[in-house]
């Protein structure tokens, strides 16, 4: 039993004939007869009866119609609730981000979201391995995720991907380190040094593996630190190198740490917004995604809000 069958039964009751019901439904009499017959097969008692040239509902049919009206009303209320949910521009939007993106985007995003007639933004940091980002869309409306340029995109019919920005990952060095005098560095230049690396499964660790493969030398990893601020501080205080994203984790000008680009391999990481396809149709989610894109554009161009 489905809503269309119940609607056909209602039209038969109100129009008094299969032909009248067919006209109300905008279909043929034959199609309407088939719908009513399909509904009838689900019940042992007759739902309709002929009285002269008219078709009427039996007592059972009228009882079913009363319940059908209640079902239709409930469905209509549900559709209205869903419509308001999708169209509400001030609805809550839950956003997750890995740590460096959270530091860069969350303060501005929350300040914007606290404005009048804007979505209520809830921010949560989720620093997971690259392959785990899509699963976070089960708990968040928008997931800010990262991947290296040589990795496949987040291709899935169950996922909508909105590109946010692309940024190189550079080598972080003490300003007085001998390598700092170079405008750029090759994998061979950097492999003979001690490293502060991220944990496996994160973009800088993947890039360090690529650097090692190109140079033919395994990296001397002394520490595993995912927090880029901590990694930069360790570079500033010790004789270490680290890989840091250029835009979202650049060391402060007075940190004593400088960044140098790597040549000879792809060093770009992609930062994308991941969401389930149905979420992209929510007005509040679309507003938040658009604002994040604006923040990313300002970050890359060096503009301030």
C-alpha positions in Angstrom: 0.0 0.0 0.0 1.4 3.4 -1.0 0.3 7.0 -0.9 -0.7 7.0 -4.6 -3.1 4.1 -4.1 -4.7 5.8 -1.2 -5.1 9.0 -3.2 -6.7 7.1 -6.0 -9.2 5.6 -3.5 -10.0 9.0 -2.2 -10.6 10.3 -5.7 -12.9 7.4 -6.5 -14.9 8.3 -3.3 -15.1 12.0 -4.2 -15.7 11.7 -7.9 -18.1 8.7 -7.7 -16.5 6.9 -10.6 -13.3 5.4 -12.0 -13.4 7.8 -14.9 -13.9 10.8 -12.7 -11.0 9.7 -10.5 -8.8 9.2 -13.6 -9.5 12.8 -14.7 -8.6 14.1 -11.2 -5.4 12.1 -11.3 -4.6 13.0 -14.8 -4.3 9.4 -16.0 -6.4 6.9 -18.0 -9.3 5.1 -16.6 -7.5 1.8 -17.2 -4.5 3.0 -15.1 -6.8 4.0 -12.3 -8.6 0.7 -12.3 -5.3 -1.1 -12.1 -4.3 1.0 -9.1 -7.5 0.3 -7.3 -7.3 -3.4 -8.1 -3.7 -3.5 -6.8 -4.9 -1.9 -3.5 -7.9 -4.2 -3.3 -5.7 -7.3 -3.5 -4.1 -6.4 -0.2 -7.5 -6.7 1.6 -9.9 -9.6 1.9 -13.0 -7.3 2.3 -14.1 -5.3 -0.7 -13.2 -1.6 -0.6 -15.6 -0.4 -3.4 -19.1 -1.3 -4.6 -21.3 -0.3 -7.5 -24.5 1.5 -6.9 -26.1 2.1 -10.3 -23.6 3.9 -12.5 -21.7 5.2 -9.5 -18.8 3.6 -7.6 -18.9 4.0 -3.9 -16.7 2.9 -1.0 -17.8 0.2 1.3 -17.7 0.6 5.1 -14.3 -0.9 5.0 -13.2 1.4 2.2 -14.5 4.4 4.1 -12.6 3.3 7.2 -9.4 2.9 5.2 -9.9 6.3 3.7 -10.2 8.0 7.1 -6.8 6.4 8.1 -5.4 7.3 4.6 -6.3 11.0 5.3 -4.4 10.8 8.6 -1.4 9.3 6.8 -1.5 12.0 4.1 -1.7 14.7 6.7 1.3 13.2 8.5 3.3 13.0 5.3 2.4 16.6 4.5 3.6 17.7 7.9 6.8 15.7 7.5 7.4 17.3 4.1 6.9 20.8 5.6 9.3 20.0 8.4 11.9 18.8 5.9 11.3 21.8 3.7 11.9 24.2 6.6 15.0 22.2 7.6 16.5 22.5 4.1 15.5 26.2 3.6 16.4 27.5 7.1 19.3 29.9 6.7 20.0 30.1 10.5 20.0 26.3 11.2 22.9 24.8 13.0 25.8 23.6 10.8 28.4 21.2 12.3 31.8 21.6 10.8 34.9 19.5 11.5 38.5 20.3 10.5 42.0 18.9 11.0 44.1 20.9 13.4 45.9 23.4 11.1 42.7 24.2 9.2 40.8 24.6 12.4 43.3 27.1 13.7 43.1 29.0 10.4 39.3 29.0 9.7 37.4 28.3 12.9 37.8 31.7 14.7 36.7 33.7 11.6 33.9 31.2 10.8 32.5 31.4 14.3 32.7 35.2 14.4 30.8 35.3 11.1 28.3 32.6 12.2 27.4 34.5 15.4 25.9 37.3 13.2 22.2 38.0 12.8 20.4 35.9 10.2 23.4 33.6 9.7 23.8 29.8 10.4 24.7 28.7 13.9 28.1 27.1 13.4 29.4 24.4 15.7 33.1 23.6 15.2 34.9 20.4 16.2 38.5 19.5 15.5 39.0 16.0 14.0 42.6 15.2 13.1 42.4 11.8 11.4 44.3 10.0 8.8 43.5 10.9 5.2 41.5 7.8 4.4 39.2 8.4 7.4 37.9 11.8 6.4 34.9 10.6 4.3 33.5 8.6 7.3 33.3 11.9 9.3 30.4 13.1 7.1 28.2 10.8 9.1 28.6 13.1 12.1 29.2 16.5 10.5 27.5 18.6 7.9 30.8 19.8 6.5 34.2 18.1 6.8 37.4 20.0 6.0 39.8 17.4 4.7 43.2 17.3 3.1 45.0 15.1 0.7 48.3 15.3 -1.3 48.0 16.1 -5.0 49.3 12.8 -6.1 46.5 11.0 -4.3 43.2 10.3 -6.0 40.3 12.7 -5.3 37.5 11.7 -2.9 35.5 10.0 -5.7 32.3 8.6 -4.5 28.6 8.9 -5.5 27.9 9.1 -1.7 30.1 12.2 -1.3 30.1 15.8 -2.6 33.5 17.5 -2.8 33.9 21.2 -2.9 37.5 22.4 -3.5 38.7 24.9 -0.9 42.4 25.6 -1.6 45.6 24.2 -2.8 48.8 24.9 -0.9 52.4 23.7 -1.2 54.1 22.0 1.7 57.6 23.5 2.3 60.6 22.6 4.3 60.8 24.4 7.6 64.4 25.3 8.6 66.0 27.4 11.3 66.8 30.8 9.8 70.6 30.3 10.5 70.7 26.8 9.1 73.1 26.4 6.1 70.2 25.2 3.9 68.3 28.5 4.5 70.6 30.3 2.1 69.0 28.3 -0.8 65.9 29.7 -2.6 64.6 26.1 -3.0 65.7 22.7 -2.0 65.9 19.3 -3.6 65.2 15.9 -2.0 68.9 15.2 -2.0 69.6 18.4 -0.1 67.3 17.5 2.8 67.6 13.8 3.3 70.8 13.9 5.3 69.2 15.8 8.2 67.1 15.0 11.3 63.4 15.4 10.9 60.3 16.2 13.0 57.6 14.3 11.0 53.9 13.8 11.3 52.4 10.5 12.1 51.9 8.1 9.1 48.7 8.7 7.2 49.0 12.5 7.2 50.0 14.7 4.2 53.5 15.8 5.4 54.4 12.2 6.2 53.2 11.1 2.8 55.3 13.8 1.2 58.4 12.9 3.2 58.0 9.3 2.0 58.0 10.7 -1.6 61.1 12.8 -0.9 62.8 9.7 0.5 61.9 7.7 -2.6 63.2 10.4 -5.0 66.5 10.8 -3.1 67.0 7.1 -2.5 67.8 7.8 1.2 65.5 6.9 4.1 64.7 10.0 6.3 66.2 10.2 9.8 62.9 10.8 11.7 63.6 11.8 15.3 60.2 12.9 16.4 56.5 12.4 15.4 54.5 15.6 15.9 51.2 16.3 14.2 50.8 19.8 15.7 52.6 22.2 13.3 53.1 24.9 15.9 55.0 22.4 18.1 56.9 21.1 15.1 58.0 24.7 14.1 59.0 25.4 17.7 61.2 22.2 17.7 62.8 23.3 14.5 63.5 26.7 16.0 65.2 25.2 19.0 66.9 22.2 17.5 68.8 21.0 14.5 65.7 19.6 12.8 63.8 20.0 9.5 60.0 19.6 9.2 57.5 19.9 6.4 54.9 22.6 7.0 51.9 23.8 4.8 52.7 27.2 3.3 49.3 28.9 4.0 47.6 27.2 6.9 50.7 26.6 9.1 53.3 29.2 8.1 55.6 30.0 11.1 55.4 33.5 12.6 57.8 36.1 11.1 59.7 36.3 14.5 59.8 32.5 15.0 63.4 32.1 13.7 62.0 29.5 11.2 61.9 30.0 7.5 60.2 28.0 4.7 61.9 26.8 1.5 60.0 25.1 -1.4 60.9 21.7 -2.5 61.7 21.1 -6.2 61.7 18.0 -8.3 58.4 16.5 -7.1 54.7 17.5 -6.4 54.4 19.1 -3.0 50.8 20.5 -3.2 48.2 19.4 -0.8 44.5 19.9 -1.6 42.1 21.0 1.1 38.5 20.2 0.3 35.1 20.4 1.9 33.4 16.9 2.1 29.7 16.5 2.7 27.0 14.1 2.0 25.1 14.9 -1.3 21.8 15.8 0.5 23.6 18.4 2.7 24.6 20.6 -0.2 20.9 21.4 -0.7 20.6 22.9 2.8 20.6 26.7 2.7 22.6 27.0 5.9 25.2 24.5 4.8 25.6 26.3 1.4 26.1 29.6 3.2 28.8 28.1 5.4 30.6 26.4 2.5 30.6 29.7 0.5 32.0 31.6 3.5 34.8 29.1 3.9 35.7 29.5 0.3 35.9 33.2 0.8 38.2 32.8 3.8 40.4 30.4 1.8 40.7 32.9 -1.1 41.7 35.7 1.3 44.3 33.4 2.9 45.9 32.6 -0.4 46.0 36.2 -1.6 47.1 37.6 1.7 44.0 39.7 2.1 42.4 40.4 5.5 38.7 40.6 6.3 
